Amino acid sequence: MRVLFSIFPNRAHLYPVVPLAWALQNQGHEVRIAAHPEMNDTIARTGLTALPFGDTEEMRWASQLNTDPDKVRELTELINSLSLRCVPGEPWHDQWLGVIATLSASVPALDGLIECCRQWEPDLVLWDPLFASAPVAARVCGAAHARLLWGQDNIGWMWERFVERDPRTTPEAVAGTVDWLFAPMLEGRGLEFEPELMTGQWTVDPRPDRWRAPTSFDRLPMRWVPFNGGGHVEDWVRQPPSRPRVLLSLGVGGRGRQLSERSGRSWNEIVGRLSELDIELVVTMAADDVAGEPPANVRVVEYVPLTQVLPSCSAVIHHGGDGTALAAGVHGVPQVVAPVPLWCEERVAEHIADQGAGLVVPPDSATGDALADAVSRVLGEPRFAAGAGAFQKEIECQPAPHEVVPALEQRVTRYRR
């Protein structure tokens, strides 16, 4: 069968789909990644084939988030309105409005995506939850379609609350959002809104069972397999560390700046305090962001794939993103999480702590002393290594991407129009 992945044009949204895309391709299926043309080279470096479309200003803006700090700063207000824990009684109206605004960025690209689908005729469209035009394009061309999650299902969780909302307490701005988003995409195409346009005909979820948001959708579980791009292994990564190696990684998108602002501490202060521990500290950040010469036991690298460095690490400090937390889980590495809210980071931190796989340092309290104390504890107390090992086994119990392919084939037979 032909499988089209439709992604939000950003590296952080591409990498989570790569293991399943390769699993499908290795079992004889044809695979394409539909995305903004600026993603062509990044997709090609994964060994997959890009299907470029949607050269709109909205999508170009999104694709530049990887490289343009000014674009990241523009996201600050929106970022603060998207974070959820997905727990009973949690307010969601503001987050819903923020998500709808984000989803609307893909609307101008719909015609281009429909043209791609009509030309290539996919049997299945696996779409990013933030790319709202993908299920519409799938409906137009008759393909089966499903969401492929890269994090907590905030949208699905909020959708169920939207459907069950009390009109007396729901702001008018929230009540009309679905019509506002989908009417321009459905008009003139003979389509009517169905819930599957928001939540997929089913959902592929690569998060551990206990991490999943409580929803009632048809969920196809899949193991998280880390992918961080290709490249070669640096000499220092291959060398066994002479002391415990600790990775300080805050992902992409300005999380380090946000953490520094919230804690009121500069990066030099934080790194300097951590360097006083008997560890080898690997810090992933641009060299320009570090003032002066780093201490002898600190290595500053702009980027190193997590899959390369984590196997040699004794601990990792991070911002609470799914990609880093689950990659550390795959390798059984204890974690120190200073959650910087963007999507579900606070909930990720709670999961790590509940599983005994690490400690949480609130971002407002993430001083050098607090982080150093947490690192000392996860290195010195055996229970954290045991908790990380248990978390690793839990991840391994999920079906691998290649084991999910038969279930996808069955669902395509059921849903293809």
Secondary structure, DSSP 8 states (H G I E B T S, - for coil): -EEEEE--SSHHHHGGGHHHHHHHHHTT-EEEEEE-GGGHHHHHTTT--EEE----HHHHHHHGGGT-HHHHHHTHHHHHTT-----TT---HHHHHHHHHHHGGGGGGHHHHHHHHHHH--SEEEE-TT-THHHHHHHHHT-EEEEE-SS--HHHHHHHHHHT--TTTS-HHHHTHHHHHHHHHHTTTT----THHHH-SSEEE-S-GGGS----S-EEE-------------HHHHS--SS-EEEE---SSSHHHHHHHHHT--HHHHHHHHTTSSSEEEEES-GGGS-S---TTEEEES---HHHHGGG-SEEEE---HHHHHHHHHTT--EEE----SSSHHHHHHHHHHTTSEEE--GGG--HHHHHHHHHHHHH-HHHHHHHHHHHHHHHTS--HHHHHHHHHHHHHHH--
